[in-house]
């Protein structure tokens, strides 16, 4: 558990990608817990559940079946915000027949699904698939909860970092654009002996007429006026 936490923490420290963190998370869960396969479902930007990561094998097929049909233990954990633990194949078949048939075809006879919470609401589910019947132990359940919580915090943090990077990039672009715009205004004002405000109005009018970015038009004007007559 300590090694898993350290590994995931390193991804956060390096400002890695949420996808990398998710794949490491399911891998560590498979090693730590008595699960033959592990998968992580999370909401997309439209709040629709999607498969983010799964251990190697065919468990992704089982998860995609749940998403397509809208039925299964993992979806119930997401919808209710509560753990859904189904320790036997008979119970799986009684509650979700289609899911149970597909799961059995891949050797899955028990499922333990843990909701993933973030900012006070359920945003996904961490799903443990087992090839043997029997309930998860209290320790395993606690570890699964801890990993789900850690994954939620980690993914949210990386998304915020990524958003911060985008904002910074947009800010830098705006700063760079301002330099080019001032150059274009000065060049037009000098060439045509007009006030810089009038020069700016010419740039803006041209950009709107041509449906182009103001920065691109300004750069083009600077380049044009810099050429020898």
C-alpha positions in Angstrom: 0.0 0.0 0.0 2.8 2.4 0.9 4.6 1.6 -2.5 1.3 2.2 -4.3 0.7 5.6 -2.6 4.3 6.6 -3.3 4.0 5.7 -6.9 0.8 7.7 -7.4 2.1 10.6 -5.4 5.1 10.7 -7.8 2.7 11.2 -10.7 1.1 14.1 -8.9 4.5 15.6 -8.1 5.5 15.4 -11.7 2.2 17.0 -12.8 1.5 13.9 -14.9 -1.5 13.0 -16.9 -4.8 11.8 -15.3 -4.8 8.8 -17.7 -1.4 7.7 -16.4 -2.5 8.0 -12.8 -5.7 6.0 -13.5 -3.8 3.1 -15.1 -1.4 3.0 -12.2 -4.3 3.1 -9.8 -6.0 0.0 -11.3 -2.7 -1.8 -11.5 -1.9 -1.3 -7.9 -5.5 -2.3 -6.9 -5.1 -5.6 -8.8 -1.8 -6.3 -7.0 -3.1 -5.3 -3.5 -6.5 -6.9 -3.5 -8.0 -10.3 -4.4 -9.3 -9.1 -7.7 -8.6 -10.8 -11.0 -9.3 -7.5 -12.9 -9.9 -3.9 -11.9 -11.5 -1.0 -13.9 -12.1 2.6 -13.2 -15.2 4.4 -14.6 -15.4 8.2 -14.4 -17.6 11.0 -15.7 -16.7 12.9 -18.8 -17.3 16.7 -19.2 -21.0 15.9 -20.0 -21.3 13.9 -16.8 -21.6 10.7 -18.8 -19.8 7.7 -17.4 -16.8 6.4 -19.4 -14.2 3.8 -19.0 -10.9 5.5 -18.0 -8.6 2.6 -17.2 -8.7 -1.2 -16.8 -6.1 -3.9 -16.1 -5.0 -5.9 -19.1 -7.5 -8.5 -20.4 -11.1 -8.5 -21.4 -12.6 -6.8 -18.4 -13.1 -3.7 -20.6 -15.6 -5.6 -22.6 -17.7 -6.2 -19.5 -17.5 -2.6 -18.5 -18.5 -1.4 -21.9 -21.5 -3.8 -21.8 -22.6 -2.0 -18.6 -22.2 1.4 -20.2 -24.1 0.3 -23.3 -27.0 -1.3 -21.5 -27.1 1.0 -18.5 -27.2 -2.0 -16.1 -24.7 -3.5 -13.8 -23.2 -3.4 -10.3 -20.7 -0.7 -11.2 -23.4 1.6 -12.5 -25.4 1.0 -9.4 -22.5 2.0 -7.2 -22.1 5.2 -9.3 -25.8 6.0 -9.2 -26.4 5.4 -5.5 -23.0 6.6 -4.3 -22.8 3.4 -2.2 -20.7 0.3 -2.3 -22.2 -2.6 -4.3 -20.8 -5.9 -3.3 -22.0 -9.1 -5.0 -20.1 -12.1 -3.8 -21.7 -14.9 -5.9 -22.5 -15.7 -9.5 -26.1 -16.6 -8.5 -26.6 -13.1 -7.1 -25.1 -11.5 -10.1 -27.4 -13.5 -12.4 -30.5 -12.6 -10.3 -29.8 -8.9 -10.3 -28.2 -8.3 -13.7 -28.7 -11.4 -16.0 -27.1 -9.9 -19.2 -24.1 -8.6 -17.2 -23.7 -11.9 -15.4 -23.7 -13.9 -18.6 -21.0 -11.8 -20.1 -19.0 -11.6 -16.9 -19.1 -15.4 -16.5 -17.8 -15.8 -20.1 -14.7 -14.0 -18.9 -14.4 -15.9 -15.6 -15.9 -13.2 -13.4 -18.2 -14.5 -10.7 -18.1 -11.7 -8.1 -17.9 -8.0 -8.1 -17.1 -5.3 -5.5 -17.8 -1.8 -6.8 -16.7 1.3 -4.8 -18.1 4.8 -5.7 -15.5 7.5 -6.4 -16.4 10.8 -4.7 -15.1 14.3 -5.5 -16.3 17.7 -4.3 -19.3 16.2 -2.5 -20.7 14.1 -5.3 -20.1 10.7 -7.0 -18.0 11.0 -10.2 -17.3 7.4 -10.9 -16.7 3.9 -9.6 -13.7 1.7 -8.9 -14.6 -1.8 -9.8 -13.0 -5.0 -8.5 -13.8 -8.2 -10.5 -13.1 -11.6 -9.0 -12.7 -15.0 -10.5 -13.8 -16.7 -7.2 -16.8 -16.3 -5.0 -16.9 -14.8 -1.6 -17.1 -11.4 0.0 -14.3 -8.9 0.2 -12.6 -8.7 3.6 -13.0 -5.6 5.7 -9.4 -4.8 5.1 -9.7 -5.1 1.4 -12.8 -3.0 1.4 -11.0 -0.3 3.3 -8.1 -0.4 1.0 -10.4 -0.1 -2.0 -12.1 2.9 -0.5 -8.7 4.5 0.2 -7.5 3.9 -3.3 -10.8 5.3 -4.8 -10.5 8.4 -2.7 -6.8 8.9 -3.5 -7.5 8.4 -7.2 -10.3 11.0 -7.1 -8.1 13.5 -5.4 -5.3 12.8 -7.7 -7.2 13.0 -11.0 -9.0 16.2 -9.8 -5.7 17.8 -8.9 -4.1 16.9 -12.2 -7.1 18.3 -14.1 -6.8 21.6 -12.2 -3.1 21.7 -13.0 -3.8 21.1 -16.6 -6.5 23.8 -16.6 -4.0 26.1 -15.0 -1.5 25.4 -17.7 -4.1 26.2 -20.4 -5.0 29.4 -18.6 -1.3 30.4 -18.4 -0.8 29.6 -22.1 -3.8 31.7 -23.0 -2.5 34.5 -20.8 0.9 34.3 -22.5 -0.7 34.4 -25.9 -2.6 37.5 -24.9 0.6 39.1 -23.7 2.4 38.2 -26.9 -0.5 39.4 -29.0 -0.5 42.8 -27.2 3.1 43.4 -28.3 2.4 42.6 -31.9 -0.8 44.8 -31.8 1.2 47.8 -30.4 3.7 47.4 -33.2 1.1 47.3 -35.8 -0.7 50.4 -34.4 2.5 52.3 -34.3 3.5 51.3 -37.8 0.1 52.3 -39.2 0.0 55.6 -37.3 3.4 56.5 -38.6 2.7 55.4 -42.2 -0.7 57.1 -42.5 -0.2 59.9 -40.0 -3.2 58.9 -37.9 -3.8 58.6 -34.2 -3.0 55.2 -32.7 -6.6 54.8 -31.7 -7.6 55.2 -35.4 -4.9 52.8 -36.4 -6.4 50.2 -33.9 -9.8 50.8 -35.3 -8.5 50.0 -38.8 -7.0 46.7 -37.5 -10.1 45.7 -35.8 -12.3 46.5 -38.8 -10.1 44.5 -41.1 -10.0 41.5 -38.7 -13.8 41.5 -38.4 -14.3 41.8 -42.2 -11.9 38.9 -42.9 -13.1 36.9 -39.8 -9.6 36.5 -38.5 -7.9 36.9 -35.2 -6.8 40.4 -34.4 -3.3 39.2 -33.6 -2.9 37.5 -37.0 -4.0 40.7 -38.8 -1.6 42.8 -36.7 1.3 40.5 -37.4 0.5 40.6 -41.1 0.4 44.4 -41.1 3.8 44.5 -39.3 5.3 42.2 -41.8 3.8 44.1 -44.8 5.0 47.5 -43.5 8.5 46.1 -42.7 9.1 45.2 -46.4 11.1 47.6 -48.5 8.9 49.8 -50.6 
